[in-house]
Amino acid sequence: MPDPVLDVLVRARRAVVGDAEVAVCVGIRDERIVSLTPYDEPQAAARTVEVADDEVLLPGLVDTHVHVNERGRTAWEGFASATAAAAAGGVTTIIDMPLNSIPPTTTREHLDVKRAVARDQVRVDVGFWGGAVPGNVGELEALDGAGVFGFKCFLLDSGVEEFGALTPDGLAEAMAETARLGALMIVHAEDGDLLDEAALDGPHYAGFLASRPHAAEDAAIGLVIDRARASGGRAHVVHLSSSDAVPMLRAARAEGVDITAETCPHYLTFAAEQVPDGATELKCCPPIREAANREALWRALGAGDIDFVVSDHSPCTVELKQQGGGDFGAAWGGIASVQLGLPAVWTAAREHGHGLAEVVGWMATAPADRVGLPAKGRIAVGADADLVRFAPDEEFTVDPATLHHKNPVSPYAGRRLRGVVRETWLRGEPILLGAGDSPRGRLLRKGVR
């Protein structure tokens, strides 16, 4: 018997499939991609969608570094607003960080609380990281069994008292357990002993940058490599800022250490020399470093020494961002950018000679693969039909009032970016962001489709 009619056929003259742009017909049935055929050989379908000639069809992006903060600090961000921003930015899967919410995701019971809050609110698919903090090694197995995608830890003060930092010995103990479980340990890698708070100089960015030197990041990454080597476990460095750490990461991988690293759109876009005094909307930790460092990060990304790019969407209230009247020591650190990651990276990528297929690899396929989501981040038979209609040549000026995250603060305000997300599909249907649209996102568990 012939195959049943497709639910939807999407025809695109340009689509990123694998590592290339091709003309293709994407056949969708029961929320998944079931066929890829030549553009000029369309199949029968209940509905056919034509991608415009100025658009490229992309897979939905996978952002594995998002701080949603609900419950406890929902005034900073919540599941409804964060996932709306993600959808508007072409992101169809996020993994929520375990801290800044109260309670933090450090026990199975706390995970259940977070899932209950998220359920029925999310417009994209959402998974969760567990937290590794002092005294909770005994909780990791239950969290792993409940489907968290791995464990996040800090090697210095996290900024919130309910999520403590691990000592070097604590990291060794936790990594021995995650190695036993086969779980991924993701690490905020800065050495607090090497920070120089005396260098802070109120509104002057140079003082803030000096207070968090390359050496603090590099030493912590060296410790992570040592602990991954000793345990045989899997490790990942979040928000890599210091390009000086790239050679040691490359060498560790060459000897067989299972370690990866991500960087973020802001490290690939901004440069310390261009940060005005008092511009605390650009405060993040680790910091945005010099232009030469930014260019070295781009070279490392192109060479495969940095594995992928995710947002580190870390919002707060306007009051916290402006706390101290522009004092970099007093303001909360973090950049809210889940909606802007794709155009920000694409704008800079084309200036550095990279194509859309590379951007998709960095922002969709590679993060999905590292966290174990083989049905996400790709246009392939068997994958979820998460798709994005992207106009790569259209430009826009960022207006924070038009962004969907909860607080209208953005370091990209007024910046001209290239690349507009015109429509985002989740499992075969467009995500509508109007008041009457019912959220269709699902809560994901590691190892469960």
Secondary structure, DSSP 8 states (H G I E B T S, - for coil): -----BSEEEEEEEEEETTEEEEEEEEEETTEEEEEEETTS---BS-EEE--TT-EEEE-EEEEEE---TTT-TTT--HHHHHHHHHHTTEEEEEE-SSSSSS-S-SHHHHHHHHHHHTTT-SSEEEE-EE--TT-GGGHHHHHHTT---EEEESS--SSTTS----HHHHHHHHHHHHHHT-EEEEE---GGG--GGG--TT-HHHHHHHS-HHHHHHHHHHHHHHHHHHT-EEEE-S---GGGHHHHHHHHHTT-EEEEEE-HHHHH--GGG--TT-GGG--SS----HHHHHHHHHHHHHTSS-EE---B----HHHHTTTSS-TTTS---B--TTTHHHHHHHHHHHTT--HHHHHIIIIIHHHHHHT-TTSSS--TTSB--EEEEEEEEEEE--GGG--SSS---TTTT-EEEEEEEEEEETTEE---STT------B-BTTB-
